[in-house]
Each structure stands twice: as C-alpha cells, then as structure tokens.
Amino acid sequence: MDYQEYKEDFLNTLRADSAHSGTDTEEEFLNYTLGLLEDFDEIDSPEMTGMGDKKGKGGRLMRADGYCFDESEHSLILFISDFQDMKEPEKLTRSRVDELYWRLYYFIDEVCNGNISNYFDDSDDVLKISDLIRKRMNAEMNDPQMILKIKFYVLTNKELDTRLLSTNLLETTIRNTKGKKKKAKTTKKIKKEDFNGKPLEIALWYPERFYEMESSNNNEPIVIDMKENYGVPGIPCIKGDIGEHLDYEAYIAIIPGKLLADIYIDHGSRVLEGNVRAFLGTSGSKSVNSGIRRTINNDPTKFFTYNNGIATTASDVETELVDGHLYITRIVDLQIINGGQTTASLAEAVLKKTNTGLEGIFVPMKLTVIDDRETEDESGIRIYDAMVKDIAKYANSQNKVTAADLFSNDPFHIVMEKLSKKYLAPPVRSAVPTGWYYERSRKKYQQEQIKLSKDGQKRFTSKFPKNQIVTKEQLAMYITTAFSLRPDIVSRGKNWTMKAFGAEISETYKKNKEAFNEFYFKKCIAATIIYRTVDDYLESNKDSARRPTGFWYKAGGYKLNIVPYTVAKIIASIPDGFTLDWMDIWNKQSVSPALMREIEKLTKITNDYICDSHGMIVTEYCKKPSTWETFRDKIEYSVSRELLRELVSVSEVNEQEKESRKDKKEDYNLQTIIDLIGLGEEYWQNIVRIAQANNISLSYQELTAISSFITIIRSGNMPINKSGKVPKNVMKTVDTVISIKDKLETEGLLKNNGSDL
C-alpha cells in the first residue's frame, strides 16, 4: 500500500467506524491514533478527557484531549487532536502548531498554577484528572510518582507545511549512509520552554509519520548524531576483532554520564524498548537504584568502578578516527538492553538538579550492531529478537531476569499460533469452518497474505476472517479477566496485563507444556467470545448525540473497565464445583441467551459501582485491587437459575483437560523423536566420540541409550505401538539421549550438528 492509498484507507476507516459507533470522526481519529501509538509502545494506557476547548483565565483557550504517564522516565504526556474530515485537509502550519501548543500549555498552567475548578462543573472528570496531574507534578523528589518532564503530542491528519519544515524546528535524523538506501526522515520534536522548571517539548504525529511507522512494522528508529545533537566529537571506543562473516559487529566504549543522561532525557523510554524490565525507581534505601543514586551524588568519580555498565544494540553506527583514536559519531536505533536503571538514574539526577553536570561520571558500554532486523528462524522468531533476549539474559547481573521479562519471545506464542491454524471453529455463521487467527507478532495477518494471489487472499480471509484475529495483547486481557479473574490488572492497561499474564503463563508452560492443547485453545476462544460479546453489547446500544437510544451507557463511558469487571464478576459468582460450559460456547461460537441476560443485567450494576468512585478518577479507581475485591465479595449478585442449569461440573472439565493433555503429550513425544531421528546416525555416533575426546564420562546407561537410539534410526521404523503411542521404555531412552546432548551443548562442544570435535 503506497502513501496515498494509506491516507484514503485511513480516512475511510475512520468514517466507517464513526458511522458504526455513532461518534464523530475526530473522536474516532483520536481513538485510532492513540491506539496506534500504544500498539507501537510509544505510549502506555492513554486516557481521554473529553473537555474540548475551554476558556480559562483572561479568556485564553485551553484544551487537552487526553493524557498518560510514562513511569520509566517520570513524564506526563498530554494529547491534542487537530483533525479535518476531508480527503485533502489543509496543511499544518507553524502558527497552528503554536495555537495548539498554547492550549495545552494554558491547560497545564491552570491545573498547576491557577484554579481550574472555576471553569468546570464539580462533577466533571476533568477536575479529578487535574487533581491527579497536580499531585504528581508537585510530588516530592523521592516520590516514585513525581513528574520530571512534560510532553505535548499533537495528533493530526494534516501534512506538514513546507515552511514549518524549513524553520529549523525539525532536524534531519536519518540520511543515506554507507551506500544503504534509507529514506530521509525528520525528528518530530520541537523544543519549547520549561514549565515550572521541568523540561517541556512538543511532538508532532501526522499522516506520513504514521504511514512510515506502520509500513516498517516497527517503532521509529532513534538516530543520534553526537556532534549535531550534543556538541561532542563522539564516544571513544574500540571495535572488537571478533571474526568475519558474522551477523553483527561489536564495540567496547566509555560513554560520559552526561551524554547518556541527555540521550535518555531527549528520547525517554524509547531507548529502553529492548530492556528486560522497567526502571524500578530510586525510592527505598535498599534498592539497587538507591545505591546508584548515592554514587552519582556523593562519589561520582567512583561511578565507573562501581557500575556494571550498559549493554546496548544498534542497527547502524558511523565511526571516525580523531588523533588516532576511534570515536562513534552516529548511532541508528540505539537500544539499551541492560542498564536501564543506570541510564534513568543519571537522567533523574540531571532533572532533579542533584547533579546536573555529572562531572567525572563515565559508564562502560558494550554495543552490538545488528543490521538485520527482519530475518526469522524456522520457528518464525526474528533472529534479532532472539539475540536481544540472549543479550538481556546473559548480560543482566543486577536483577534476576524473569520469564515475564522475556515473554515477547516466549514459545507459548508459537504454540498458540499453531493451535489457531489447526483447530477451526464450527461453521455457525458461515458455510465452512473458520479459524481464530492468533497474531503473535504485529501485522503477521497481513504479512501472510502479501505473496498470495487475489484468489489466495480471498480464501485466506474467508478461512480467517478479520473479526476473528486475536492479538497476544488481547489474549492476555481475555485470559487475565476470565481465568485469573483480575479485572483490576486489565484496567491498568496493556503493559501491566502482559506482565502479569506473562509471569503466570510462562511459568506454567515451563512446567507443563502439555497443558497448552486443543481444549486450552478452545477455552481461550470461548473467553474471547464472552469478552467481545460484552464489549459489542455496550458499543451497539450506547447512547450518543448522533444516535440517541435512551440506553444507560453513553458514548465516552468506561467500557474498558465495565467489560472486564462484568465478565470476572459473573464467573466469580458461579457456585463452587461448577463452571461455564466452555465447549458449548466454542461449538456455538456465541454465548447462550441465559448468559446474555446476565451480561445485560450485570453491565449496569458494574457501571453504577465503578462510577461511585469516592472522588477518584473512575479509571484510576478500577486499577485498585481493593475495588475489585469489594465488587467481587460485597456487591449483591447471584447467577440466575437459567444459567445455573447450563453450568457443568469442574470435575467434568478437569477430565476434558486431562484427556487433551494426554493427546498433546503423545504429539509432543512423537515430534521429539522425529526431530532426534532427523539428526542422523552419524550425529549420535559423534556424540560419543566428542565426549571421549573431551574426557566427559558417559555412564553405562547413557551409552546403552545412545546405542538403542542408533538401532531405532537404522530400523527405519517409528517406535510406536498399535495404538499410535510411544512406549514408555522408548521415551526413557529418548530422555537420556536428550540429556547427553544438552550436557555437551552446555560445554560448547557441539558444532555443525556434532560433526566437529
């Protein structure tokens, strides 16, 4: 899709969504663009204000359409929309940018320095939002909720006026280098004055920028020119002589602490996108970050000695010899994989003004340059992602790396993708069975269709309808709601939900791979159907200015909280020993009339409960575990007799799960043997020779197992019994040869399929 087609499709999508939901196109534009920014990890959990333009002190116009916080860099982000429902809207000019800037500025000024309550009704949520922002802006320096930086985001469907581009407000960041064809891009940050002593900047998001981001299926690369951006000649370094024909380059460098802090202050958490954990904060005397902070403020010249340094990656670098010394002068797509705490602590010292110059502070830096970001291995995992995961795992020595930290590369996703293609749903709403497509990586659904003919694309979308795509973020939300019964976590947003879901599911997968089977997949889709049914019920009946219905739910309501709270409350209210008939929902691809009536009844109860938030912002109130616990335990509600008659016993479901695990285990055993046989007889003979050559003793049992396995290979027959299962004695042999293989791999002795000693 070229740029013009993208713009047309973008506008048509907004208009279609607007007509369907009864909202105006500007509201849909704001929803859609905030969703894109969240999908690409530019922001986290944005919230709307719904305030519109408002006259404040002296008649000055103020407005903020939405807000969110970036906890890792202690920043407040305010959004403002500038949308025109036209195929060719007018250009975004510098004067218009200034107008929007000052509306945001006057809003935050009235919140922090004025009396915003003079301009809104007491019941307006804008006042609650203002209280939250003011408290965080005025928080003590050791408060983890303090705000150290403010960002204004202008979201527009207008293209930038050429005069805006030539004002030096925007700077070139990517140029053609090393003969590579790289499209020139521009930074989107316009430096403005500080607010109450805190750095403030404005960022523009416009059609071409959204197009570039979506087309590349990646976040925008950060490009750092040392001299142009920071007035330094570069970062002194040594290039590692690590051999030829490798898929990466290596550098060892020493980066000044002030330069590292400035890079983080300018680019924020975007340079931590590959990091395995969020910045933990510096409060608490026993925290790792507290120790870093003490060294920064009290003993800066010892920082290099005490600190482990940072591990980073980049897609490209430029170097230059200066007086016989090598300097890194330019870095494309810098990512800090390990050392996020170090980086953020240095930036915090500058922003808090506890050590603004960071004199005498230098940080050891390991930089791995990986140019190829697209190639995938046989499992469909990007090789770059696998390398980042391993760098994070082995470089991280400050904190234990948990399964949740590395969840984006978890094999769970691959298993779910395979299950989604294997088990098609019954043909309830179509003439043929259809699949629920599990999209484990961004835009995989579209990518699978690129090389298909028009007929092939039609068949693909018929088999996997667009409305039956389930992303990993959505699945995390559905499972955390319906299985874990934690709507409070879901209310905290995508990142929190993924973290909680990842911790639980990765640990379960590690202990019991067989649990992720046909029954589990179908149960997940049943949970998906329930969640989306509640969402659709509210969306299709909502009352709006364009489509009044008299329904209690209004456009702009708290649907993102009502849905998980409703689903979790219904399931939590089911009597002990019983559960929903998940397989009935799968087979019918819909909820029963009885369950639908419960949804209709409980959504209203849920809305009334969360709106009585005791003066808190409703969305913040819903994030509190105590809010869910009170709703679960003390708000009166019982399941209807009609739904009770449809429930099934937990023992019956456990039996279904047990049978499905057995089948999955047999599939796993068979596939394992096929893979090991595929290595060949010579491979296993070399295993013994390698062990002997390196003085690794193999027991009589281990030697017998390898001999038995070689006999299986020579026979040419699969070792299965009449029922198609792998006998226990064969699996015992297989487990033994796998442990031998793992032992030699750990010692680094297996290369080229074991043929080299």
PyMOL commands that set and color helices and strands:
alter all, ss='L'
color gray80, all
select helices_A, chain A and resi 3-21+25-39+57-59+94-113+116-119+125-137+162-165+207-216+226-230+257-272+288-298+300-306+340-351+383-395+407-409+411-422+444-447+454-463+466-468+472-482+487-490+494-511+513-515+518-541+559-572+582-588+593-611+618-621+625-634+641-646+650-678+681-693+700-715+728-746+752-754
alter helices_A, ss='H'
color red, helices_A
select strands_A, chain A and resi 47-48+54-55+61-62+66-70+75-82+149-156+172-174+185-186+189-191+200-205+223-225+235-239+249-256+310-314+316-322+325-332+335-338+362-369+437-439+469-471+578-579+648-649
alter strands_A, ss='S'
color yellow, strands_A
deselect
rebuild
show_as cartoon
